[in-house]
Amino acid sequence: MLRSAGIIIDIFVPFTHPKYGGLRDKVNTEVFMKRTIGLIAITVTLGYWHVALGQVSERVIDVPTRPGVTQRFLLVAPEKPKAAAILFAGGDGGLDIAQNGTIRYLRNNFLVRNRRLFADRGLAVAVIDAPSDRQRLALKGFRQKPEHVADVKAVIAWLRQQTNVPVWLVGTSRGTQSAAFIATELSVKEGGPDGLVLTSTILLDDNGRAVPEMPLEKVTIPVLVIHHEQDGCKHCPFTATLGLMKKLHEARRKELVTFRGGENRGDPCEALAYHGYNGLDKEVVGKIADWMYLK
């Protein structure tokens, strides 16, 4: 038995995949191989794998991280991605991704609801959930812990091995506290990300460390900061973004991109307000993807 990212359906294909047997992961795919004349019969048992129009596939993956712990994410990817991105939702970060790929919580979150848009722009996106030992508390009080760094490092390694493209961290709202912290803890040589995107950054936080209070001078990778000028969330005042940009003085490339307008509904710190770029989805996703591809 061989565990791998695998091929999608029951077919005969030439055996040309260079990575079989090279990854110790626990994806929900089991491949039984039978050699025939220059071909391999592949039978796939899937927890969830959907191929939609445009050759974008979705599947649930559980990667082993710390002893006895797995990190689940929903992978949404085109056939030949240009880059990869780990998407960190806000709130408590607990999505409760089922084995069949359904997401129970935070479905309206800006990054979660736009996962397909990112994939359509050429990105392999990993919508990350809380790890297996944090299903009750999710990421509350965990985003700036060494265990969180270890879990995400394992996902970065998996994506690099499977896609062979740069891996970015993309956070929104509370998710920026995950993405930014990990970027300060792991350089590229240490298995960290190739780039960082912060949207609706947590700039003020009475109950924890906001992003500008982190040692951002350690971040040397490219950093894109996206913010809505009319964001009404008390943790994300637009006026504080300039202070954030000053702290990123070691980033080899950085930019602050702002938006106005769209729709503003409900809680100002939730996904359907300006805070979540409601009504601006295509514009914001397009800017993020285009910026990632700049050299």
C-alpha positions in Angstrom: 0.0 0.0 0.0 1.3 3.4 -0.9 0.0 6.7 0.5 0.3 9.7 -1.7 -1.5 12.7 -3.2 -2.3 10.2 -5.9 -4.1 10.2 -9.2 -7.8 11.1 -9.3 -9.9 8.3 -10.7 -9.7 4.6 -11.6 -7.8 4.6 -14.8 -4.7 3.2 -16.4 -1.9 5.8 -16.6 1.8 5.8 -17.4 3.9 5.6 -14.2 5.7 9.0 -14.4 5.0 10.5 -11.0 8.4 11.2 -9.4 7.2 11.6 -5.8 5.5 8.3 -5.0 6.8 6.9 -1.8 8.6 10.1 -0.8 6.0 11.5 1.6 4.8 10.2 4.9 1.4 11.9 5.0 -2.0 10.8 5.9 -4.1 12.1 3.0 -7.5 10.6 2.5 -6.3 8.7 -0.6 -5.1 5.1 -0.8 -3.4 3.9 -3.9 -3.0 0.3 -4.8 -0.6 -0.2 -7.7 -0.4 -3.1 -10.1 2.2 -3.1 -12.7 1.2 -3.9 -16.2 3.1 -3.5 -19.5 4.5 0.0 -18.9 1.4 1.0 -17.1 0.0 1.0 -13.5 -3.5 0.2 -12.5 -4.5 2.7 -9.9 -7.5 2.3 -7.6 -8.3 5.4 -5.5 -10.3 5.4 -2.3 -11.1 9.0 -1.5 -12.3 10.7 1.7 -13.1 13.6 -0.7 -11.9 14.5 -4.1 -13.9 16.6 -6.5 -12.8 17.8 -9.9 -14.8 20.7 -11.2 -14.8 22.5 -14.6 -11.6 24.2 -15.3 -9.5 21.3 -13.8 -9.6 22.7 -10.2 -9.7 19.8 -7.7 -10.7 19.8 -4.0 -9.6 17.3 -1.5 -9.2 16.9 2.3 -5.7 16.2 3.6 -4.5 15.3 7.0 -0.7 15.8 7.5 1.0 14.4 10.6 2.7 17.1 12.6 3.5 16.7 16.3 3.4 13.2 17.9 -0.1 11.9 17.7 -1.4 15.1 16.0 -2.6 15.7 12.4 -3.2 19.0 10.7 -6.3 19.0 8.4 -6.7 21.3 5.4 -8.9 21.5 2.3 -6.7 21.7 -0.8 -8.2 23.5 -3.7 -5.8 23.5 -6.7 -5.6 23.9 -10.4 -3.7 21.3 -12.4 -0.6 23.3 -12.7 -0.4 26.0 -9.9 1.9 29.0 -10.2 2.1 29.3 -6.4 0.6 27.9 -3.2 -1.1 29.7 -0.4 -2.1 28.6 3.1 -5.3 30.5 4.0 -5.9 31.4 7.7 -9.4 32.4 8.6 -10.2 34.8 11.3 -12.3 34.3 14.5 -11.1 31.2 16.4 -9.9 29.6 13.2 -12.0 26.4 13.7 -13.6 25.4 10.4 -14.6 21.8 11.3 -13.7 20.5 7.8 -15.5 17.2 7.3 -13.9 14.3 5.5 -16.2 15.0 2.6 -14.8 18.5 2.3 -17.8 20.4 3.8 -17.0 23.3 6.1 -19.2 23.8 9.1 -18.0 27.1 10.5 -16.7 30.4 9.2 -17.9 29.7 5.7 -18.5 33.4 4.9 -15.0 34.3 6.0 -13.3 36.4 3.2 -10.6 33.8 2.5 -12.8 30.7 3.0 -15.6 31.8 0.7 -13.1 32.8 -2.0 -11.0 29.7 -2.1 -12.2 28.8 -5.6 -11.4 32.4 -6.8 -7.8 32.0 -5.6 -7.5 28.6 -7.4 -9.0 30.1 -10.6 -6.2 32.6 -10.5 -3.6 29.8 -10.5 -3.0 29.3 -6.8 -3.0 25.9 -5.0 -4.8 27.0 -1.7 -4.8 25.1 1.6 -7.7 26.2 3.7 -6.3 25.3 7.1 -8.4 24.1 10.1 -7.5 23.7 13.7 -5.2 20.7 14.4 -6.7 17.4 15.6 -5.8 18.2 19.3 -7.5 21.6 19.2 -11.0 20.7 17.8 -12.8 22.0 20.8 -10.9 25.2 21.5 -9.6 25.7 17.9 -6.9 28.4 17.6 -8.1 30.6 20.4 -5.0 31.3 22.5 -2.9 29.1 20.1 -2.0 31.3 17.2 1.3 32.4 18.7 2.4 29.1 20.1 5.3 26.9 19.0 2.9 24.0 18.4 1.0 26.1 15.8 4.3 26.9 14.1 5.2 23.2 13.9 1.7 22.3 12.5 1.9 25.0 9.7 5.6 24.1 9.0 4.4 20.6 8.2 1.8 22.0 5.8 4.3 24.2 4.1 6.6 21.2 3.6 3.8 19.1 2.1 2.8 21.8 -0.3 6.4 22.4 -1.4 6.9 18.7 -2.1 3.6 18.2 -3.9 3.6 21.4 -6.0 7.2 22.5 -6.3 6.1 26.2 -6.3 6.6 29.1 -3.7 4.3 28.8 -0.7 2.7 31.9 0.8 0.9 32.5 4.1 -2.3 34.5 3.7 -4.2 35.6 6.8 -7.3 37.7 7.4 -8.4 39.4 10.6 -7.3 37.1 13.5 -5.7 34.9 10.8 -3.1 37.6 10.4 -1.9 36.8 13.9 -1.2 33.3 12.8 0.4 34.2 9.4 2.6 37.0 10.7 3.8 35.1 13.8 4.8 32.1 11.8 6.7 34.4 9.4 8.6 35.8 12.3 9.5 32.3 13.6 10.5 30.5 10.4 12.8 31.8 7.7 12.7 30.2 4.3 15.8 28.1 5.1 14.0 26.9 8.3 11.0 25.7 6.3 9.1 29.0 6.5 7.0 30.7 3.8 8.2 32.4 0.7 5.8 35.3 1.1 3.2 36.8 3.4 -0.2 38.5 2.8 -2.0 40.3 5.6 -5.6 41.4 5.0 -7.7 43.3 7.6 -4.7 43.0 10.0 -5.2 42.9 13.7 -3.5 46.2 14.6 -4.8 46.6 18.2 -5.6 43.8 20.6 -6.5 44.2 24.3 -6.4 40.4 24.9 -3.2 39.5 23.1 -0.3 40.6 20.9 -1.4 42.5 17.9 0.6 42.1 14.6 2.6 45.4 14.9 3.8 44.2 18.3 5.5 41.1 16.9 9.2 41.2 16.0 8.4 42.0 12.3 12.0 43.1 11.7 12.8 39.4 11.4 10.6 39.2 8.3 12.6 39.5 5.1 10.2 37.8 2.6 7.8 39.9 0.4 4.8 41.2 2.4 1.6 42.5 0.9 -0.8 44.3 3.3 -4.4 44.7 2.2 -6.8 46.9 4.2 -10.2 48.5 3.7 -10.1 52.2 4.5 -13.6 52.1 5.9 -13.0 49.0 8.1 -15.1 49.6 11.2 -13.6 46.8 13.4 -12.0 48.3 16.5 -9.0 46.0 16.2 -8.3 47.1 12.6 -8.2 50.9 12.4 -6.9 52.0 9.0 -4.9 54.8 10.6 -2.7 52.2 12.3 -1.6 50.6 9.0 1.3 53.1 8.5 2.8 52.0 11.8 2.6 48.4 10.6 4.4 49.2 7.3 7.2 50.9 9.2 7.8 47.8 11.2 8.3 45.7 8.0 11.5 47.6 7.1 13.5 44.4 6.5 11.0 42.9 4.0 12.7 42.8 0.6 9.4 43.9 -1.1 6.4 45.4 0.6 3.2 47.3 -0.3 0.1 48.6 1.3 -3.0 48.3 -1.0 -6.2 49.8 0.2 -9.8 49.5 -0.9 -13.0 51.5 -0.4 -16.7 50.8 -0.9 -18.4 47.5 -1.4 -21.2 46.4 1.0 -21.2 46.8 4.8 -23.6 44.6 6.7 -23.8 43.4 10.3 -21.0 43.3 12.9 -18.2 45.6 11.7 -15.6 42.8 12.6 -17.4 40.1 10.6 -17.1 38.9 7.1 -20.1 40.7 5.5 -18.9 44.1 6.6 -16.2 46.3 5.0 -13.8 44.2 7.2 -14.5 41.2 5.0 -14.3 43.0 1.6 -18.0 42.2 1.0 -18.7 43.0 -2.7 -15.0 43.4 -3.6 -14.1 39.8 -3.6 -12.8 39.6 -7.2 -10.8 42.8 -7.0 -9.1 41.9 -3.8 -8.3 38.3 -4.7 -7.1 39.4 -8.1 -4.7 42.0 -6.5 -3.3 39.4 -4.1 -2.7 36.8 -6.9 -1.1 39.3 -9.2 1.2 40.6 -6.5 2.4 37.2 -5.6 3.5 36.6 -9.2 5.6 39.7 -9.3 9.3 39.1 -9.3 
